[in-house]
C-alpha cells in the first residue's frame, strides 16, 4: 500500500512537470495556438459538409483547410504587394541612389583592399545601416511568421482529422454522461462555433453584399456622385456589423452625407440619389442582415454588445491575437457564469 502511494506521488510529480512544460510552450506560442483554434472552428463546418459526400477524413480535412486558408493566402499576398510597393518607393529614394552610385567604385578597383574600403564606407553610412537592419528585421519576422503559420495549419489539419477520436477518448476516459464538466465543454464548443464560424461568416457576407451593392449604385449613379473607395467602405461596413444598434448605419449615413454634399455642389436636384441610397441600405439591406442573415449564420447565443467588446478589447489587451483570444475568453466566461456559477452557489 505504501509503495502504491509512493508510485502515485511519483507519477503526479511527472504529470505536473509535463504539464508545466506544455503550459510554458502554450504561453510562448499562445497567439498561434489561439489562431489554430479559430481556424479549426472556421473549417469544421466545411469539413462536416464535405464529409456527407466524401468518406476520407484526410481528404475532407485537407479540402476544408484549403478552402479556408485560401483567403489567408490572399491577405498575405496583399501584404507582399504592399511590401513591393514600399520597395519600389525605396528604389527611388536617396539611399538607393547612393548604393547604386557606389557599385561602379566597388567593381572598378585596382586591388581587393580598395573594394573593402569602399564597402566599409558604405556600411558606415547611417542611412544604409538603417536600411540593412530594417531589411534583416523584416526578413527575419517574415520567416518566423511563415514557419509559425505553417505549424498552425498543420495543427488545424490534425484537429480536423482527429477531433472525433480525441473527444471520444476524453469523454470515455474522464467524463460521465451527465457530468457538469461535460455539459460545460459542450456549451463552450457550441459557443465557439457560433462566434468563430457564425460571426466571421456574417462579416464576410456583409462585406461581399455591400461591395456588390456599392458597385451597382455606382453604375446607376449620376455623373460625379459615385461612392469612393468601394472595397474599403465595404470592409468597414462588415466590421461595423459588430457594433450594436448603430453599427452599419454609421457607414450608410457617412456615405449619404458625402453624396449629399457632392450633389449640393453640382446640382441640388440630384439630392434624390443619396436619399434613395440611404433608404435602401437602412431599410431593405439592414433588415435583410438583421432578420435573415445574422440569425441564420451566427444564431443568438450571445448579446451583440458582448461580442463587440470581445472583438474590440481583445486586440487592445493581448495584441494581434486578441481578436481570436477575446471571443474565446468571452465564451468561457459567459458559459461559466450561466451554467456553473449558479450550481456552485
PyMOL commands that set and color helices and strands:
alter all, ss='L'
color gray80, all
select helices_A, chain A and resi 2-28+30-51+57-91+94-107+112-124+126-174+180-220+230-242+247-266+268-298+304-318+322-344
alter helices_A, ss='H'
color red, helices_A
deselect
rebuild
show_as cartoon
